[in-house]
Amino acid sequence: MFESTEAATAAQLHGAGGGVDLQRAIAFPVLFAEETQAGRQQFARVGYISHIRLSGRSYEFRFTFDPTIPPISNAALIEAGLELGIANGELSRTHWAVKEPDLFKTLLRNVAPTRSKPRVFTINDPEVTEDVLVSVMMPFDASFQEVYNSIQGATEDVRLRCRRADEIWENPAIIQDIVNLIDRAKVVVCDCTGRNPNVFYEIGIAHALGREVILITQSEHDVPFDLRHLRYIRYLNNGEGLKSLREQLAKRLSDLA
């Protein structure tokens, strides 16, 4: 118990009578690792201890693994040992240690990538989103400027902000700027008007990245068959139509925010 634990940390987990405060000790997330054996690939899991009791000189406990965190190889743990506070050889014996580092942050940075890596562009791992950002995917054409103005107005009405890919230049390749914009956004507004292939490609990226997508169009015939099962906002590109677009879009954004 508390082997390979800093003395000051262990002292904080003892109760008034000198014994271990078990309920406090099991409140932390747990890294369940097998003892490393030569020539055998082994994996650790992240989870929690749900119940524990002292039986004689032994501790009996029940635990659950977090199903959202994939198994982590012992080799990866050894590589991240310094940041996790795991000393050399510590995985070679059975013990219960309590460490100071934040387990989840350390794993996300070092040993537990949560996303597959595309080959055409890159995405942040772990993902980083901005709760107030709405990205807009639409044709870069002067005839859509008033439409974009209405979308901007809708986001401002609900205290959000929107950006379009042609407003930024962070990377040499425009596709990377587009992907970054989609990946950082909480909501992606996509205009299907004119059946622009770039917009359709961007809709696919947004769906694959798990973003909330709002489809808008001037004609229902411009919504592809594979997307017609999704609700969309139909608008007219005139003063009254754009006013209605702003109102409908603001209501939907408000619901999502």
N, C-alpha and C positions, 0 to 999 in steps of 0.2 A: 504494500500500500504506500503510495506516494514516493516510491523509488524514482530516482532521476527527476525529482521535483525540487525547485528552489526552496530553501528553508523558509523564507518569508512567505512564499505562496502556500506552503503546507500549513504554516501556523494559522493562516486565515481560515482554514477549513476545519479547525478543531473547535469543538463546543466549549461551553463554560466548564464542564467537568473534565476536560482534557481529552475526551474521546472525539472521534471524527463526526462532524456534522454531516450525516449522510445525505439529507435532503438538499443541502446546499451543494454538496459535492456532485450530485447527479443532475444539477441544473444546467451544467455546461454541455455543449455538443461533444460527442465522443468520436475519436478515430479508433476503430476496431481493426487491429492489424495482427496478422499471423506472425509467428516467429519465423524469421528468414531461414530457409534451408537451401544449401548449395545445390545447384542444378535444377531447382524447381521454381517456376514462376508463381508468385503469390500476390494476392491483392488485399487491400484494406477497404473498409467501408466506413462511411460517415453515418452516425445515427445518435440515438439517445438511450440512456438507461431509464426505464420506466418505473421499476420497483427494485428495492435493495433491502437486505437485512443481514445482520451479523449472526452467523450460526457457529457457535464455538469460536474457532480462530479463523474461520473462512467467511467470505462474503458471498452470498447468493443473490443473483440479480437477474432481472429480465430486461431485454433490450430490443430495440427496433432499428432497422436501417432506413435511411432516408432514400426513398425510391427515385427521387429526382437527381441524385448525385451518383454517377457511375462509379464502378470499382476503380481503385487507384492502385497501381502496381507498387510493390515494396521498393522496386528500383527507383521509381519516381519520388517516393518518400525520402529515400536516402539522398537523392539529389537536392531536395528541398530541406534537408535536415537542419541546416544552419538557421534558416528563417523560421522553421517550425519549432526549433528548440530541441530537436531529437539528436542526441549525442551518438557518436560512432559506437556501433555495437549494441545500441539500445533495443534494436528490433530482434536481437538474438535471444531474449529471455522474456518470460512472462512477468508482467508487473503492471501497475496502474499509476501513471504519472499525470500530473496536471501542469499544463504549460501556459505561459503568459500570452504568446502570439494569438491573434484572431485567426481561428482555423479557416473560416470560410474565405476571408480575404486572401490568405496565403495560398490556399488551394486554387482559387481562381487565377491568381497571378502566375502560379508555377506548375501545378501538376494536374489540374482537372479542367482542361478546355471543354467548353460546353457546346461549341459549334463546329460543324464541319467547315473546312476551309475551301472556298471557291478558287478556281484557277484563273478566271478572267479578271477578277477584281478582289479586293480584300475587304473584310469586315472586322470590326472591333471584337475582341474576345478578352474579357467579358464585354457584353454589349453595354453601350452607354446611350441612354435616351434623354431627351429634354422634354419635360412634361408640358411645356408651353409651345412647343414647335409643331407647326403644321407644314408639311412639304407639299408642293403643288406640282403635279406632272401634267403638262399640257403642251400643245404645239407652240413653238417659238415663232409666232406670227403676229403681225400688228393687229390683225382682226380680232385677236383674243385679248387685247390689252384691257378693254373694258370689263371683260369677264374676270380677268385676274384682279382688277380693281375691286370688283364685287366680292371676290373670295377674300381679299385682304380686309375689306370692310367687315365681313362676317367674322373673321378671326378676331379683329379688334373689338367687335361687339361683345365677345365672350372672354376678353382679356387673354387672348392667345396671339401668337405672331406667326406669319407664314413667310416662306421663302421659296423661290423657284431656282432651278439649277443654273439658269443664265445670270443669276445675281451673284454667284460665287465663283472663285477661281483659286482653288486650294491645291489642285493636282494637275500634272501635265495632261492626263487623260480625262476627258469630260465624263466618261462613264463612272470613274471613281468618285468624282464630285456628286454625281447623281445618286450613286449607291450610298455614299456617306450621308447625303441629305435624307434619303429614305430611312436609313438605319438609325439616325439620331431622332427622327420625328416620332411623336406619339400617334399622329394621324396623318394619312396621306390622301390628298384629294386628287383624283385622276379624271381628266376630261376626255371622254371617248369620242367626242365630235370629230368627224372626218376620218375615223378609223386609222389614226396615226400609229404606225407599227412601233415607233419608239415608246409611245405611251402604253401600248399593250405589253411591251417587254417590261416596262417599269411597274405595271400593275402586278405582273408575275413575281417580280423581285419583292415588292411590298408584301404580297401574300405569303411568299416563302419565308420572309423575315418575321412574320407574325404581327405585322402592323395593322391597325384599324384602317380600312380603306373605304373612302366615300367616292362612289362613282357619280359623275354628272355627265350630261350629254344634251345636245340640242335636238337629237333625233334618236328615237328608240332603235332604229335600224342600224345605228352605229355601235350598239352594244353587241359584242360577239356572242355567239350561241353559248359558249362555255361560261359566260358571265351573266346570262339573262336570268338565272335563278336568284341573283342577288338584287336587292333593291337599289334604285338609283334615282337621282334627281334630274328631271327633265326641265329645261329652261329655254326661253326665247332670248335671242341676242338683241334685245331692245331695252329701252328704259324700264318699262314695266316688268319685263321678263327678268332683267338683272336685279331689280329690286326684290322680286319674289325669290330668286336664287339666293340672294344675301340672307333673307329671312329664314328660308328653309335650311340653309347650310349652317347658320348660326344656331338654330334649334338643335340640329343633329350634333354639332360640335359641343354644345352645352351638355347634351346627354352623355357624350363620351368623356368629357372632362370631369 
